[in-house]
Amino acid sequence: MAYIDVMEANEQHRDYQRIERALAYLETHRAERPALEEVAAHVGLSPFHLQRIFSRWVGISPKRFLQFLTVDHARRCLDETRSVLEATFDAGLSSPGRLHDLMVAVDAVTPGEYKSRGEGLTVRWGFQDSPFGGCLIGTTDRGVCWLSFPDENERASAVEELRRGFENAEFREDPKGSAKWRTQIFERETGGGTEPLPVLLSGTNFQLKVWEALLRVPAGGLCSYSDLATVMGRPSATRAVASAVAANHIAYLIPCHRVIRSMGTFGQYRWGAARKQAIVGWEQAHHFEALG
């Protein structure tokens, strides 16, 4: 990665950290509806600076951004996405190909490969900055096999978790290689490429079905755990679906962040509730901006 690219990535990471603190503050003070000045003071910025980085990061104002994170808006999105999910499943759409805006192409391990825990695979990994904080990217010759958002002090444990997921694989640290994948993952609309982005899913048959169902949730859309269970033909398996969503080890690309509670609240997220809100808000803003 060129020096200027590193500088831009670091600045983007710092901006995300500021946005994350602002979102966390707004979440805990939602009933008080804090003004821009109050939020800016909490994160140590001037109101003008906070407004500027918000607009640069997401393309709209903080006030407009937060409108996408209200319960009422979330409930409307749940209703709209539910019909989209039903339509795609009724049409019998298969998982490979253009499943959502990122054009993810799925390659799932076979049952035998799953039991072998990565035997014969070479997993290359590296830490990168993303629009949503630092991330760990793991790849094989068959595509992205891991994407997580560990905090700075969780990097060592994040690598260990990756190793446990593919315990019989060979591991190679490859920061340059992961930087190229970072571009393809997070910059699809600005030169990251237009070809389907391959991902290698490794899980039980049930988990694979849940993760593939997640890929049918469109950008800007939200669904509930019960919605996923229903369209999969397993309406009584909501808890099992929730467990499979939580076990997803390819964040963002397999969009588990688009699953919220049926009452319209966002709930927890494996990589932090504020990060979930940031990703959802970012997608919502860009989705509605594209619609005009």
C-alpha positions in Angstrom: 0.0 0.0 0.0 1.4 3.4 -1.0 2.2 5.9 1.7 -0.6 8.2 0.8 -3.1 5.2 0.9 -1.8 4.4 4.4 -2.4 8.0 5.6 -5.9 8.0 4.1 -6.7 4.6 5.7 -5.5 5.8 9.1 -7.5 9.0 8.9 -10.6 7.0 7.9 -10.0 4.8 10.9 -9.8 7.8 13.2 -12.9 9.2 11.8 -14.7 5.9 12.4 -13.6 5.9 16.0 -15.0 9.4 16.5 -18.3 8.3 14.9 -18.4 5.2 17.1 -18.0 7.3 20.3 -20.7 9.7 19.0 -23.1 6.8 18.3 -22.5 5.2 21.6 -23.3 8.5 23.4 -26.4 9.1 21.4 -27.6 5.5 22.1 -27.3 6.0 25.9 -28.8 9.5 25.8 -31.5 8.8 23.2 -34.4 9.9 25.4 -32.7 13.3 26.0 -32.2 13.9 22.3 -28.8 15.6 22.7 -27.9 18.5 20.4 -25.0 18.4 18.0 -23.0 20.6 20.3 -23.4 18.2 23.2 -22.3 15.2 21.2 -19.4 17.1 19.7 -18.2 18.1 23.2 -18.4 14.5 24.3 -16.1 13.3 21.5 -13.7 16.2 21.9 -14.6 18.0 18.6 -16.1 21.3 17.6 -19.7 21.0 16.2 -18.4 22.1 12.8 -15.7 19.4 12.8 -18.1 16.7 13.9 -20.6 17.8 11.2 -17.8 17.8 8.6 -16.4 14.3 9.3 -19.9 12.9 9.5 -20.7 14.4 6.1 -17.4 13.3 4.6 -17.8 9.8 6.0 -21.4 9.1 5.1 -22.5 11.8 2.7 -25.2 13.3 4.9 -25.6 15.3 8.1 -25.6 13.6 11.6 -29.2 14.5 12.1 -30.2 12.8 8.8 -28.0 9.9 9.5 -29.5 9.2 12.9 -33.0 9.3 11.4 -32.1 5.9 9.8 -31.4 4.5 13.3 -34.8 5.2 14.9 -37.1 2.4 15.9 -39.9 3.7 13.6 -37.6 3.7 10.6 -36.3 0.2 11.5 -39.8 -1.2 11.7 -40.7 0.2 8.3 -37.5 -1.4 6.9 -38.4 -4.7 8.5 -41.8 -4.6 6.8 -40.3 -3.8 3.4 -37.5 -6.3 3.6 -39.8 -9.1 4.7 -41.6 -8.9 1.4 -38.3 -8.9 -0.5 -37.1 -12.0 1.3 -40.3 -13.8 0.6 -40.1 -13.0 -3.1 -36.5 -14.1 -3.5 -37.1 -17.4 -1.7 -40.3 -18.0 -3.7 -38.4 -17.4 -6.9 -35.9 -20.1 -5.8 -32.9 -17.9 -6.3 -29.6 -19.8 -5.9 -26.8 -18.5 -3.7 -23.9 -18.0 -6.2 -23.8 -14.8 -8.2 -25.1 -11.4 -7.6 -26.8 -11.9 -4.2 -26.5 -8.3 -3.0 -24.8 -5.1 -3.9 -21.3 -6.4 -3.2 -21.7 -9.2 -5.7 -20.6 -12.0 -3.4 -20.1 -15.5 -4.9 -20.3 -18.3 -2.4 -18.1 -21.3 -2.3 -19.0 -23.6 0.7 -16.8 -26.3 2.1 -18.0 -29.8 1.7 -19.0 -31.8 4.9 -15.7 -33.7 4.6 -13.7 -30.4 4.4 -15.6 -29.0 7.3 -14.7 -32.0 9.5 -11.0 -31.7 8.4 -10.9 -28.2 10.0 -8.9 -26.6 7.1 -6.5 -29.4 6.3 -4.8 -28.7 3.0 -5.7 -25.0 3.0 -3.3 -22.1 3.3 -4.9 -19.2 5.2 -3.2 -15.8 4.6 -4.2 -13.1 7.1 -3.5 -9.4 7.9 -4.9 -6.5 9.8 -6.2 -3.5 7.9 -8.2 -0.3 8.5 -11.8 -0.1 7.2 -14.6 2.4 7.2 -15.8 0.7 10.4 -12.5 0.4 12.4 -9.7 -2.0 12.2 -10.4 -5.5 10.8 -8.7 -8.9 10.4 -9.0 -10.4 6.9 -8.3 -14.1 6.3 -8.2 -15.5 2.8 -7.5 -18.7 0.9 -7.1 -19.5 -2.8 -10.9 -19.9 -2.8 -11.7 -16.5 -1.4 -12.3 -14.6 1.8 -12.7 -17.0 4.7 -12.6 -14.6 7.6 -13.5 -11.0 8.3 -13.8 -9.6 11.9 -13.6 -6.2 13.6 -11.4 -6.7 16.7 -10.4 -3.7 18.8 -6.8 -2.8 19.1 -6.2 -4.8 22.3 -8.0 -7.8 20.9 -5.7 -8.5 17.9 -3.8 -11.4 19.4 -7.0 -13.2 20.5 -8.6 -12.5 17.0 -5.7 -14.3 15.3 -6.1 -17.2 17.7 -9.8 -17.4 17.0 -9.0 -17.5 13.2 -6.6 -20.3 13.8 -9.1 -22.3 15.8 -11.6 -21.9 13.0 -9.2 -23.6 10.6 -7.0 -25.4 13.1 -5.4 -27.8 10.6 -4.6 -25.2 7.9 -1.3 -23.6 7.2 -1.2 -19.9 8.2 0.8 -17.1 6.7 0.8 -13.5 7.7 0.3 -11.4 4.6 -0.4 -7.7 5.2 0.2 -6.7 1.5 -2.2 -9.4 0.3 -4.9 -8.5 2.8 -4.5 -4.8 1.8 -5.6 -5.8 -1.8 -8.6 -7.7 -0.4 -9.5 -4.7 1.8 -9.8 -2.6 -1.4 -12.0 -5.2 -3.0 -14.2 -5.5 0.0 -14.7 -1.9 1.1 -14.2 0.1 -2.1 -16.4 -1.7 -4.5 -17.9 1.5 -5.8 -14.6 3.4 -6.1 -12.3 1.2 -8.0 -12.3 -2.0 -5.9 -13.5 -4.1 -8.8 -16.8 -5.3 -10.3 -16.2 -9.0 -10.5 -18.0 -11.2 -8.0 -16.1 -11.3 -4.7 -15.5 -14.9 -3.7 -16.1 -16.0 -0.1 -15.4 -19.4 1.4 -18.0 -20.4 3.9 -17.2 -23.1 6.5 -19.9 -24.3 8.8 -22.6 -26.8 9.5 -25.3 -27.3 6.8 -27.8 -25.3 8.9 -25.3 -22.5 9.4 -24.6 -22.4 5.6 -28.3 -22.1 4.9 -28.7 -19.2 7.3 -25.7 -17.3 6.0 -26.9 -17.8 2.4 -30.3 -16.5 3.5 -28.6 -13.4 4.9 -27.1 -12.7 1.5 -30.6 -12.1 0.2 -31.2 -9.2 2.6 -30.6 -6.1 0.3 -28.4 -3.2 1.2 -30.5 -0.7 3.1 -32.8 -3.5 4.3 -33.3 -5.1 7.7 -34.8 -8.3 8.9 -35.5 -10.1 12.1 -34.4 -13.5 13.3 -37.9 -14.8 13.0 -38.1 -13.5 9.4 -35.1 -15.5 8.4 -36.5 -18.6 10.2 -39.8 -18.2 8.4 -38.5 -17.8 4.8 -36.2 -20.8 5.4 -39.3 -22.9 6.2 -38.2 -23.3 9.9 -40.5 -20.8 11.7 -39.9 -22.5 15.1 -36.1 -22.4 14.7 -35.6 -18.7 15.6 -33.1 -19.4 18.4 -31.1 -21.7 16.1 -31.1 -19.1 13.4 -29.9 -16.5 16.0 -27.0 -18.8 17.0 -26.0 -19.3 13.3 -26.1 -15.5 12.7 -23.8 -15.0 15.7 -21.4 -17.7 14.5 -20.8 -15.9 11.2 -17.1 -15.3 10.8 -17.2 -13.2 7.6 -18.6 -9.9 8.9 -20.0 -7.3 6.6 -19.8 -9.5 3.5 -22.2 -11.9 5.1 -24.5 -9.1 6.4 -25.4 -10.3 9.9 -25.5 -6.6 10.9 -28.8 -6.4 9.0 -30.6 -8.6 11.5 -32.3 -6.8 14.3 -35.0 -7.6 16.8 -38.6 -7.8 15.7 -39.6 -4.8 17.8 -37.2 -2.6 15.8 -34.3 -2.3 18.2 -30.8 -3.1 17.0 -29.7 -5.4 19.8 -26.2 -6.6 20.4 -23.5 -7.3 17.8 -20.4 -9.6 18.0 -18.2 -6.6 17.2 -20.0 -4.0 19.2 -23.4 -2.4 19.1 -22.1 1.0 18.0 -20.3 -0.6 15.1 -23.5 -2.3 14.0 -25.3 1.0 14.1 -22.5 2.6 12.1 -22.6 0.0 9.4 -26.4 0.0 9.2 -26.6 3.8 9.2 -23.9 4.0 6.5 -25.7 1.5 4.3 -29.1 3.2 4.8 -27.7 6.6 4.0 -26.1 5.4 0.8 -29.1 3.3 -0.2 -31.6 6.2 0.1 -29.1 8.6 -1.5 -28.9 6.3 -4.5 -32.7 6.2 -4.7 -32.6 10.0 -4.9 
